[in-house]
Amino acid sequence: GAGVSQSPSNKVTEKGKDVELRCDPISGHTALYWYRQRLGQGLEFLIYFQGNSAPDKSGLPSDRFSAERTGESVSTLTIQRTQQEDSAVYLCASSLLGGPRNEQFFGPGTRLTVL
Amino acid sequence: AQSVTQPDIHITVSEGASLELRCNYSYGATPYLFWYVQSPGQGLQLLLKYFSGDTLVQGIKGFEAEFKRSQSSFNLRKPSVHWSDAAEYFCAVAPGNAGNMLTFGGGTRLMVKP
């Protein structure tokens, strides 16, 4: 009965380095979302995966950000050439089906600090 | 584009007092509306949601919210706050029957005085 898990829980990196963040959704959930939460702010949508459909990348802030998902399993969010403004908590959520009527279950997040 | 405003960044209430957290949205049609709670060290948890129908919705932990179309608001209420309600609360909106992502407000941090 595991929920959404994310790793690492904390990541400290130097400016200019690449980082990979991992999300394990709830088993059987077809939809997966990535959000970013900057300090003291609400969540910003980044990307959405639904089954085998092309992902909705409309929230990715720059071409340094990319994400992959293999089938209906694990997803990785990659940030290349990290900048200090990338420092935030990155949250992953999954839902049984896509679309806003289906409850999104959130993971605990990965706190990224770029020095 | 849709947007969500939570005017109160911080709110402090005494334990046992009533609570109302404000949320206003901007969207052309009736969106889907949500309230989430984020407790320290924990992920976001859905408190309640509104899609259509009865404008007063009940959620978990004794919370309720009322959709007022004329005011573009979806305020969260609780008649009697418990110390364990101290957390950050987020209002979110999704375009009804279209689009996939949630747009979140900036959050309201609730502190509860003993």
Interface residues (C-beta under 8 A of the other chain):
Chain A: G3 V4 A31 Y33 Y35 G40 Q41 G42 L43 E44 F45 Y48 Q50 D56 S58 G59 L91 A93 G98 G99 P100 R101 E103 Q104 F105 F106 G107 P108 G109
Chain B: V4 Q6 Y32 Y36 G41 Q42 G43 L44 Q45 L46 K49 F51 F90 A92 A94 P95 G96 G99 N100 M101 L102 T103 F104 G105 G106 G107
